[in-house]
Amino acid sequence: MTQVLERLGYQVHFPAAQTCCGQPAFNSGYTEEARKIARHFLDVFRDSETIIVPSGSCTSMISHHFADIFEHDPKLLAEAHALEPRVWEFSRFLLEVAQAEDVGARFDGIVTYHDSCHALRELHIKTGPRKLLAKVQGLTLAEMNAAEECCGFGGTFSIKFPEVSGAMARTKIDSIQKTGASTVVSIDSSCLMQLQGVIDRAGLPIRTLHLAEVLASR
Amino acid sequence: MKAPETEIQQAINDSRLQLAIYTATGRLIDHRAGVVSAEALPDYQELRDKANAIKKHTIENLDYYLEQLESNVIAHGGKVVYCRTGEEAADFVINLARERDLHMLVKSKSMTSEEIHFNERLEKHHLQAIETDLGEYILQLAHQRPYHIVAPALHLTRYDVADVFTKELGVENEVVIEKQTKIARGVLRQRFLEAGMGVSGANFLIADSGAIVVVENEGNARLSTSAPKIHIAIAGIEKVIPRAQDLAVFLNLLGRSATGQPLTVYTSFLSGPRRENEIDGPDEFYLLLLDNGRTKLLADPEKRQSLYCIRCGACLNHCPVYRKIGGHNYPWVYSGPIGAIITPQFHGVNQDTWLPFASSLCGACAEVCPVKIEIPKLLLKLREEVTEVKRRQDSDGMERFAFQLFAWIATHPKIYLLLASLGSIFFPLVPPIGPLKKWASQRTVPEPAKQSFHQYWASRGGRNGGARRDRA
């Protein structure tokens, strides 16, 4: 992601004190713990001009759910709201701020795109990543039927209900296989970790890549 | 209660069942998509907003609209009975039947009656309730509860139905669906004529006209509510809507969301018993308004939106978890996402604590909900409540400790970094126990990157490493 941004001429900072947005705790019902982590996030990124996040899910946590967890704390709620307009999911930043549909990437092969749930349904990101992929030289985009179906990860869900989670991934992978694609691209690494884990277990010749990895290829 | 892990595993391993669920829900998904598309229904999103607003207004003024409904039902010659519990509702029917010396009644499909175990309660008093919806009839013969809010026998194939009919009706292995329907119709037609009482649910209760609205496809609800001398409708108090004109919103959404029909085959408006100048209809009409825990939901300003539900089942069809585990692995008659949010509210969050966690929070449910219930948000709220209960009970200590530790590490960047770099060295040596074992049961465990991004960035010259160009 930093390579693509730098290629477009942006100066990238990486605050070394950053850790996590707190979503794993929030989604598991540990709001108090999530609040502590979110507060750390606010501290670290308070002075950042633009915050670019390589994950739809984390972006949604920061720009939507920080407001939920600080609902009863006016000061931190105001801080969270102040942060919202500066938080960008990577693909959206490229298209809406950098206005760079073609980032000069080259990637040979058939690729299918997985809509990660939070990007799709909370951030309404659907066509953006596809537009970016369509401009990559050598890349053929093949849509799968179940593009909008969940991969089954769901954070701690994947550990609390491993059989259900695994079955969901296998349904998704069936759909991926039917496209003939050798690469699955998404904008959320957690979906990709889940899918790659199940793909490897089945010994299938499919690899998962983050959109940024494809866009950084030349 | 813990999650029924064995039964869930069985459902997932049953390839015939998986195919039946996936195909049936897939068909419902496709049909719905066709009739809510921008071409088919340009104002679909506006209708959802309106439906949400009407429900919100009604639920927040429920006392007013219930009283209005009551006086209008009475004005039409009907009677209104408020029932605090399912037992009270069933007892009313049992007593009335006893008074009139009735031993059998016909029923049209009603999830509310399933909710209160109506048939079982009646049976104990030797009062037989015959289900007349085809799916419900099959399940009654098979001694099963509904698998789905709208399509109760969704999990059964025609071959399964043939087995049930062979066993229960003595019909030899009939696998043609049309013929199966004919068989059921033959049995049921007689029941409609014999029954002294018909029981229905209600999809909507119209406050300003005192009419109840029943939507259906088979015509069995029309017969159940008009052939017998007595009609009893059992409905949750949340089914009331203010005005008849509000149906323009709800009828447009219900059929589309449920089965992908712009309108169901029959929409019946029933307002009281037969009048003097009318040729058909029951002599008596009773509306049983059921609480059974609904006022408890009403008391919670944030979660009371759960009462907006019009029971279309779209959230079930689109739920990837429901589509894997099926309807019977949910603890209550309401399955799928809506079941996952209302069951803990009706039964208490300390019961079936696994239920709000049985979701990947993918949000497909909320996306298709015609009344825009924020299901994922409520799941998160319930998770928080469950976690709070466990904190108070001092149970699930390991998980709580893990998250407390995680929060501590994530707020101490130097430790976070140290553990991350140690992790990439030692992780391959960690034995697969606990959460890692559960992960590994389905998936290959990922290898940590040789170099973390922190390390990569530091290697490029620290904090402001990399290019220092301005925007080109």
Interface residues (C-beta under 8 A of the other chain):
Chain A: T2 E6 L8 G9 Y10 Q11 V12 H13 F14 P15 A16 A17 Q18 T19 C20 G22 P24 A25 F26 N27 S28 G29 Y30 T31 E33 A34 K36 I37 R39 H40 D68 C117 H118 L120 R121 E122 E148 E149 C150 G152 F153 G154 G155 T156 F157 S158 I159 K160 F161 P162 E163 V164 S165 G166 A167 M168 A169 T171 M193 Q194 Q196 G197 V198 D200 R201
Chain B: A3 E5 I8 Q9 I12 Y22 P320 V321 K324 I325 W354 P356 F357 A358 S359 S360 L361 C362 G363 A364 A366 E367 K377 L380 R383 E384 E385 V386 T387 E388 E399 R400 F403 Q404 F406 A407 I409 A410 T411 P413 Y416 L417 P435 K438 W439 S441 Q442 R443 T444 V445 P446 F453 H454 W457 A458 R463 N464 G465 G466 A467 R468 R469 D470 R471 A472
